[in-house]
Amino acid sequence: ALTRCLFELMGLYRGDLFADDLLSEWCQHERERMRVEFVEALCRLASLQEQDGEFETSARILRRTLHSDPYREDVLRQLVVLLAQLGRTAEAISRCDRFIEKIREDLDTEPTAETLELFDWLRRPEAKY
């Protein structure tokens, strides 16, 4: 039942509240609250799908999550590990590289040590998933 409800939520959510008026202060708090709740629901759904062995579906949901919140390193790490387990290491590494570039350009920061360690591990030829 929970999974069905989360899939329905995913289908209903169309983006930020009053997205055409992103500068209006009157709705910023509610817009952010709704985005955070949506992202958390997607994270929960992705984990449930992964537990059920629905790895491709989980990866799709994680991509959607990153579209809504592109700076969530925990979500990126989950996606990268999943892609590597699916044998799509090149795609995982590409995601890593794009993420590093994005946070450097947009936020003028570096990924956490945990994220960098995962990225380094992925690039090792002996890495096993």
JODASUL-V385988 format. One record per residue. PSI is psi in degrees with one decimal (none if undefined). NEAR is the number of other C-alpha atoms within 8 Angstrom. Layout:
BEGIN
{{PSI | NEAR} {PSI | NEAR}}
END
This chain:
BEGIN
{{-42.3 | 4} {-44.8 | 5} {-44.4 | 8} {-43.5 | 7} {-40.1 | 8} {-37.6 | 11} {-40.0 | 9} {-42.9 | 8} {-44.6 | 9} {-38.3 | 9} {-28.9 | 7} {-31.3 | 6} {122.7 | 7} {7.4 | 5} {-170.3 | 7} {143.2 | 9} {129.2 | 8} {51.4 | 8} {-25.8 | 7} {-2.4 | 4} {55.4 | 6} {-15.2 | 7} {-11.1 | 4} {123.8 | 7} {-25.3 | 6} {-24.2 | 5} {6.4 | 9} {-43.0 | 9} {-46.8 | 8} {-38.5 | 8} {-47.7 | 11} {-41.5 | 9} {-45.0 | 8} {-39.8 | 10} {-44.9 | 11} {-44.9 | 8} {-39.5 | 8} {-45.6 | 11} {-42.3 | 11} {-39.1 | 8} {-41.0 | 9} {-41.6 | 14} {-43.0 | 12} {-44.4 | 8} {-43.1 | 13} {-42.2 | 13} {-41.8 | 9} {-41.9 | 9} {-38.9 | 12} {-42.7 | 11} {-32.4 | 7} {2.3 | 6} {10.9 | 6} {70.2 | 9} {-41.3 | 10} {-40.6 | 6} {-42.4 | 10} {-44.0 | 13} {-41.1 | 12} {-42.5 | 8} {-39.8 | 12} {-37.7 | 15} {-43.0 | 9} {-39.0 | 9} {-45.9 | 13} {-26.9 | 12} {-38.2 | 7} {-31.6 | 9} {84.4 | 8} {-5.4 | 7} {8.4 | 7} {97.0 | 8} {-35.7 | 8} {-39.2 | 6} {-42.5 | 11} {-44.6 | 12} {-42.3 | 10} {-43.7 | 9} {-44.6 | 12} {-43.6 | 12} {-42.8 | 10} {-45.5 | 10} {-41.7 | 13} {-41.0 | 12} {-29.7 | 8} {1.4 | 7} {14.0 | 6} {57.1 | 9} {-40.2 | 9} {-41.9 | 6} {-39.2 | 8} {-45.3 | 14} {-40.8 | 12} {-42.7 | 8} {-42.8 | 10} {-49.6 | 11} {-43.2 | 8} {-37.4 | 8} {-47.2 | 9} {-46.0 | 10} {-43.1 | 8} {-47.1 | 9} {-28.1 | 13} {-45.6 | 10} {-46.5 | 7} {-37.8 | 6} {-5.5 | 7} {49.2 | 7} {175.1 | 6} {157.1 | 7} {162.7 | 9} {164.0 | 6} {-39.4 | 6} {-43.3 | 6} {-44.5 | 10} {-38.0 | 9} {-42.3 | 8} {-45.1 | 9} {-43.6 | 10} {-42.2 | 8} {-40.6 | 8} {-32.3 | 12} {-11.0 | 8} {135.0 | 7} {-27.8 | 5} {1.5 | 4} {131.2 | 8} {138.6 | 3} {none | 5}}
END
